Structures are given as C-alpha cells and as structure tokens.
Amino acid sequence: MAAMDESCSFEVDVTAKDVETFSQLSGDRNPLHIDAEYARATEYGRPIVHGAFLVGLVSRVLGMHIPGERSLLLSLSVKFPKPLFYPARVQVRGCLKQFSRERRAGVVGVSIVDLAKRWSVLESEASFLLHAVSSTTPPPPVESRVQENRAESVVDRLSSGSSGAVGKPRLLVSGGTGGLGSRLLPDLAPQYAMVCMTRKPVHEAKPSEIQFQQVDLEEDGALEHYLEGLAPGQFYGVLHLSVPPASRAFLSEDIPSVKEHLRHAVEVPLLLARWARQPGSNVKRLVLVGSMAGSGRPRPEMGAYSLGKAAMEHLARLLTADLSAQGATVNVVAPTMVPVGLNEGMSARARAAMVAKMPTGRLVESQDIAAVVTFLLSDGASQINGATIAVDGGAGE
C-alpha cells in the first residue's frame, strides 16, 4: 500500500463535454444539466453540473489519495451549498479526519470549491474501510511498508490532535511577533506546538514548538492562498493575535486606520473561522485576543483600535453558530494595558500610577494572559462560548 496521505488538494476543469459524458454514462439526462434553453427558464439561469458528478471527485480522493488503493467506501454524507455552473475550474480538498488501526476504518472530509466564484459547491464526509489483500498477492516493496508505517504514525498523531512536538496539540496563530505576541507564544510553547503566520520573516532562535510562516495578512488574497494549502484536520485550535499599530486619532479623522483595524479584527477571524469549519477539521477552539479598550472601556483618542476590538467581541458571539456543528468554541481574551512592546519603556511614575489602580497590586503580565488562553483552549472550557474574558486585575480598564 502506498503512503496514506493526511491531506490532499487538486484542481479539475469541468467542461460541457464532461457533463455530457456523465449524462450518457449515468443515464441522468435531466434538462437542468444539459439543456441550456430549459435551464434559462429556471432560477439558475443556465445548466448546472450533476451533484453525482461532484461525488465522483470525492471517490477520486478516497481511491487515489486518502486512504488510496485499498479504499472501500462504506457510507457518504454530502451537502451541495451552491450550484456549480460549467465550464468551471474547481479545487478538491481532502483531509483525514479519523482512523482506527484496529478496525482499519476511518473518515475523510472532502470539500469542493468553485475557484472563480470562491464558494463551496460540495461538503462531505466519507467513511471507508481498508480492504484485505489476498495472501497470494506479493508483499509490497520495503519502501511501501515503511511508508505505510509512517502513515499510521501520522494517523496516531492526528487522532490526538497534535502535530510537530510529540503529544502537543497544534495551534494556528495569526501574528505573534509584536510586543504581546513575542512574550505570549513562549509562555504557551510548553503546552502547544504552533504554526505562526507573520508579516516579516523571523530568523532569530525561537522555541522549537513555534514554526513561523511568512504570510502578509494585509495583502489581498495572501491569507486565503496560504489557508488553501493547510489542512484543518491537523490543528486543534486557532489563536488570533494580529493587530495593526494603534494610531491616536478620532474615528472620523482616521478612516484608513479604521479599515485596517476592521480587517484584522473582523475579516481575518472570519477567514480563519471559514477555514476551521471545513469538512475533516479537528479545530475545537478559536481564541481571539481583544482588549479592554473594546466594548469594556473604549478610548476615543484611539478610535480605530477600540472600534476593531469591540467589533471582535460581537463577531465571536456570532461565530459560535458557525462552528457549533463541530463542537468548537469561540471566545475573546480582553487584557488591559500590558507593559510590553511600546509600553515596556513607560516611566516609573506612569507604572506606579497604573499599579495604584490595580486591586491586585500589580500590572497584568503576559503569563496572566497565557493562563487564560490555555484555559480557554482546554477541555474544561468546553461550555464557555461566545464570551469575552477580561484580564485586568479588577481595574475595569
């Protein structure tokens, strides 16, 4: 048996000839699929591809990629969120969701996206069994047996929700090299293996549990393109840290900054949530790092920043519905000012004034935020959903 892929992605051109051939082979010559004049009179306006044609591409995933040549399809659940008009180019994505070595059975999630319209035309889960091979069949070459053993170790890793460092859940992180992020990620490294998307390349030594990938979240299409090649079945959670610099200006005088902050606070989390809810996803936690300057205590002199963080809190509550089917939670951690980055150089007088406002008698540190993030990622937080948790020592600012 060839190596069992944990994920796959390929593109297919669907033409009028393909649809006609499928109609002939299947006997399904419904005019909605092959008669342009008839289709014009329907709500679709033109012919659409058979749903069963798309299911055939699911079969290709199982038979040729996951699990491959020994695949036997047991059951299939499928949805068609949008019609596929032809000619079209689609991207087919598969991801191994479950596998049991004892039963030699598993589940593969498959999605198909219309690349021109950027919408999903099929979402499915397929259960499979690895069929037995006759003892008279020559054994596979040594290289194939090694690949099969390696594939099973990949499955073991997926079943525990980990990757990278052995036994550690894997997180996809946006941002992470700024003032707070550069302190927060090392605090999380003992518990999690992380893939961190950053705007600039990172060359200095970092914990081995943190893998940095250069992805400019402000470049049109860059995040979407990166996520297309990333299988959510390999990840347990998402941590959203990215935020642009906070300018000091009133909202009405700072429209470009407003757009920039809403991009990081709303659009980027939406794209991450869409990626996390694909068929085959193992993502169970989405944690967004907000601020007490959001809806808790907005700061008019930093209007764009406050607006973005406030919008993030409402977004989290709305996204709970999007991710509910897979049992995932969405929450916001809202810290007060932390003495890192630009705030690290505050004067002793300013620091003392802030400490005086803290009922706990000290400033909030990155370790305090890491502890709350760790809790929200844990099984113990499975019933905390759509919440904004303040980390402010009781100061309320």
Steps between C-alpha positions, in 0.01 A plus 500: 500500500629847413532757777169619639482876453365706786376765257479562128404777263461502122323702233264377228360669190133413447386544139175459307646184347562356848139565601366349178718191546378459857139534382553220250673270749259556787183530294411820688405731215300744707476818287617717790846356438524481120232724341601868500159622381318308771747615769451866400136472608599384849627701797854390411502663158736248344588128528662371817728202558344180637550459872597138436778623268652683797457190717720325245780739598449395862555145381825613337621637833435169676621271224815689403606702804333437838531210577595394146502168317352284779205732555146363522228765537253413778277806525478858381331814627497794262368854468492730197506857640514666157449387140796448269459659157722381217754543356676542833821428682461348846735421782447170682633479856514185711602451861528190716271559797502167686680167470503182709783257437314226685192524276697623195224756452480876496328818386610747234364851464478636146410847374479634144531871427414690181822699455338776293212569737695409815212300643458142611300271271541180703569413864513135600624236740578151375553190715740240362647159575839370392419177315706188552757380248531132401796318651597395147558863414871584513585715803561866430860614462688601813466869416119467489492319836709779651262756354200313640654496848571870467142561389367321807718716723346803330154363579599446863612860511178625346284299738656680796459839331874562506774569254852628514618434854389152608180496704434874475181644349570713196391863473481729197600849615451831317757759600725425794813709446370827649541619855240272660532211256879473537449448875182295482611226258800383709263480797273268297780293343521245786136399433459552123674460167432811291503608137527878512413722200706819501541792263880502517736201502631392841865397509598511866489186710157410637360201690481195272126483570447822298521481122485839323348544155518828307143600415406867452149522644451842339578383147187420300455125470821408689326344800245320284776357281699378800198338663414314178809285550450446872290208627281590802497133592857548626407774748326510835458875537544849357650795690446841340751765612560723200425870538630806312666791682255706705498859377385784722218667311124536508299262284376758250857616436652154462295305242802310350597380848138397569506276191834353604381419853173350377699284260698347789215494752217373277605387152805294601310311777217435253743345252657291777155382612404406144820298470441337841150377413593303188409132483764294676599780737622414849488861619317524834612838633521849352646759739518867399715747691309823544539786745323675784510798263225322304146506632624487862664840508525658151762770449385780267856621445576152353169465320602259226664260746204509740247452221685197365528334840133567580393352164713193577295428813172505306656288224597231752140470619376468143764243400385259770216402265738444207717255694237334720459192276858390570481576873744791476496808723585863425610740774682831550772576754496875579809614693564848631825677413796263532854637553649352182595640161448877486365494857814332632684831519240683710636716775515382859247768587251381237549141608441587863183690408367194318588263783310728737181435300541121515315321782753218460789738571692425179478540125368228270783295345513276193494193726159607631361516148666168408327334795157616381572400139615157618181455699277601207683247282448221755220245535398677820382798295273299268188680632648850480400630159456849354647655816735795548724442800665808649857467625531830684557419865157640580594853391236509227733677254 
